[in-house]
Amino acid sequence: MGIVKEHYFSPSSIEATAHRLLESTEKATRKRSVLPSLEKSALLVLDMQEYFLSDQSHAFVPSSTAILPKVNALINAFSHFTLPVILTQHINTAQNAALMAVWWRDVISADMDLSRIDPRIDTQKGIIFSKTRYDAFINSPLNEILKNQNIRQLVICGVLTHLCCETTARSAFMQDYEVYFTVDGTATYNEAFHKAALLNLSHGFATPVLADEVISILEHKSG
């Protein structure tokens, strides 16, 4: 039996669903503190590749298309306020796939057309690097990029909520970054996975946020 895939986010439902998920997460853990100014923040856009966003792929995430406007709005806002935008592209070889090659039916290789970042994502406003593990910090330039720009806060969006996004959020916290995890800027295969990731992260690793909240804070800073 395959994994259950749900359209839990759709263009018409994403606002209400995200607010519901955020509210339930806050009730189960603790009320969020007021978000900071985000003046030392960067946006991390994880793996928004056709492998996950194309309905021609066996790995298609049905809710991924609904978060596209949120992700692009975040990219535009961070770029507008000259804050770093960093995009990852998950690429594996036979040598570096390790247990991922055992765990999954296939891995994303550079010669696959579906490995490309989805053309609906504005990649011109950010830095792109390849990663090989769920954790975007492992064997990558991410930490160096952030340290060089004196970044202390990381806003995370992309796919998959409970795999690369959650793993990277945990890793960022352990390296002393303040992590802000977008409820409506991340997506995975079903709501249960999404909700579990939010619940676990909000208990000890990250502050769940809505994309519009982040943008509003950035705009308030400029005003």
C-alpha positions in Angstrom: 0.0 0.0 0.0 1.4 3.4 -1.0 1.6 6.5 1.0 -1.7 8.5 1.4 -1.5 11.7 -0.6 -3.9 14.5 0.2 -4.8 17.9 -1.3 -4.9 19.4 2.2 -3.8 22.7 0.8 -5.5 24.1 -2.2 -5.5 27.7 -3.6 -9.0 28.1 -2.0 -8.3 26.4 1.3 -4.8 27.2 2.2 -5.6 30.3 4.3 -8.2 28.6 6.5 -6.2 25.4 6.8 -3.0 27.1 7.7 -4.7 29.2 10.3 -6.3 26.1 11.8 -3.0 24.2 11.8 -1.2 27.1 13.5 -3.9 27.5 16.1 -4.0 23.8 17.0 -0.2 23.8 17.2 -0.1 26.7 19.6 -2.8 25.1 21.8 -0.9 21.9 22.0 2.5 23.5 22.9 2.6 27.1 24.1 1.7 30.5 22.9 4.2 32.0 20.5 6.3 35.0 21.7 6.1 38.1 19.6 8.2 37.7 16.5 11.4 39.8 16.3 12.2 42.3 13.7 13.9 39.7 11.4 16.6 42.1 10.6 19.2 39.3 10.8 17.2 36.8 8.9 17.6 34.8 5.7 15.0 32.9 3.7 15.7 29.2 3.0 13.7 27.7 0.1 14.1 23.9 0.2 13.9 21.6 -2.8 11.1 23.3 -4.8 12.0 21.0 -7.7 9.8 19.5 -10.4 10.4 16.1 -8.9 8.0 17.2 -6.1 5.9 19.9 -7.9 5.1 18.2 -11.3 2.1 16.0 -11.4 4.0 13.8 -13.9 6.3 12.7 -11.1 5.6 9.7 -8.8 6.9 12.0 -6.0 4.4 14.7 -6.7 3.2 16.6 -3.6 -0.5 17.6 -4.3 -0.4 20.6 -1.9 2.9 21.9 -3.3 1.2 24.1 -6.0 -0.9 25.8 -3.4 2.2 27.1 -1.5 3.9 28.5 -4.6 2.4 32.0 -4.3 3.4 32.1 -0.6 7.0 31.0 -1.4 7.3 33.5 -4.2 5.9 36.3 -2.0 8.5 35.5 0.6 11.3 35.5 -2.0 10.1 38.9 -3.3 9.9 40.4 0.2 13.3 39.2 1.3 14.9 40.3 -2.0 13.2 43.7 -1.7 14.6 44.3 1.7 18.1 43.0 0.6 18.0 40.0 2.9 19.5 36.7 1.7 17.4 34.3 -0.3 18.9 30.8 -0.4 17.4 28.0 -2.5 18.4 24.3 -2.4 18.3 21.7 -5.1 18.4 18.1 -3.8 20.8 16.1 -6.1 22.2 12.7 -5.4 24.8 10.4 -7.0 25.3 6.7 -6.5 28.2 7.5 -4.2 26.6 10.1 -1.9 23.0 8.8 -1.7 23.9 6.3 1.1 20.8 5.1 2.9 18.5 7.3 0.9 19.1 4.9 -2.0 18.0 2.1 0.2 15.0 3.9 1.7 13.5 5.3 -1.5 12.5 3.8 -4.8 14.9 6.2 -6.5 17.0 9.3 -5.8 17.1 12.6 -7.6 20.1 12.7 -10.0 21.4 15.6 -11.9 20.5 14.1 -15.3 16.8 13.9 -14.4 14.7 16.6 -16.0 12.6 16.6 -12.9 15.6 17.6 -10.8 15.3 21.2 -12.0 13.9 23.9 -9.7 10.3 24.5 -10.8 10.2 27.4 -13.3 7.4 29.0 -11.4 9.9 29.8 -8.6 11.8 33.0 -9.1 15.4 31.8 -8.8 17.0 35.0 -10.0 16.7 36.7 -6.6 18.7 34.1 -4.6 21.7 31.9 -4.2 21.3 28.2 -5.3 23.3 25.3 -4.1 22.9 21.5 -4.2 22.5 19.3 -1.2 22.6 15.6 -0.8 20.9 14.9 2.6 17.6 15.9 4.3 19.7 18.3 6.4 20.7 21.2 4.2 23.7 21.9 6.4 25.4 18.6 5.8 28.2 18.7 3.2 27.0 22.1 1.9 28.0 25.8 2.0 24.9 26.8 3.9 26.4 27.6 7.3 29.3 29.5 5.7 26.9 31.6 3.6 24.8 32.4 6.7 27.9 33.2 8.9 29.4 35.4 6.2 26.3 37.5 6.2 25.9 37.6 10.0 22.5 35.8 9.8 21.0 34.8 13.1 17.4 34.0 12.0 16.3 31.5 9.4 12.8 31.4 7.8 12.1 28.1 6.2 9.8 27.2 3.4 9.7 24.4 0.7 9.2 20.7 0.6 8.8 18.2 2.2 7.5 19.5 5.5 8.4 16.5 7.6 11.6 15.4 5.9 14.0 18.0 4.5 12.3 21.1 6.0 11.9 19.6 9.5 15.4 18.1 9.6 17.0 21.3 8.5 15.0 23.3 11.0 16.2 21.0 13.8 19.8 21.3 12.6 19.6 25.1 12.4 18.4 25.3 15.9 21.2 23.1 17.1 23.6 25.6 15.5 22.1 28.5 17.3 19.9 30.0 14.6 16.4 31.3 15.5 14.1 29.2 13.3 10.8 30.4 11.9 8.9 27.6 10.1 6.2 28.7 7.6 3.0 26.8 8.1 1.7 27.8 4.7 5.0 27.9 2.9 5.8 24.2 3.4 4.0 21.2 2.0 4.1 17.4 2.2 2.0 14.4 1.2 -0.7 14.7 3.8 -2.0 16.8 6.6 -1.0 14.3 9.3 2.7 14.5 8.3 2.4 18.3 8.1 0.7 18.7 11.5 3.1 16.3 13.2 6.1 18.2 12.0 4.7 21.5 13.2 3.8 20.1 16.6 7.2 18.6 17.2 9.2 21.6 15.9 7.1 24.1 17.9 7.8 22.2 21.1 11.6 22.8 21.1 13.1 23.9 17.8 11.1 26.5 15.8 8.4 29.1 15.9 5.6 28.3 13.4 4.6 31.4 11.4 2.4 32.3 8.4 4.1 33.7 5.3 2.0 36.9 5.5 3.2 37.4 9.1 6.8 37.3 8.0 6.2 39.7 5.1 4.3 42.1 7.4 7.2 42.2 9.9 9.6 42.9 7.1 7.4 45.7 5.8 6.9 47.2 9.2 10.7 47.3 9.7 11.0 49.4 6.5 8.2 51.7 7.6 
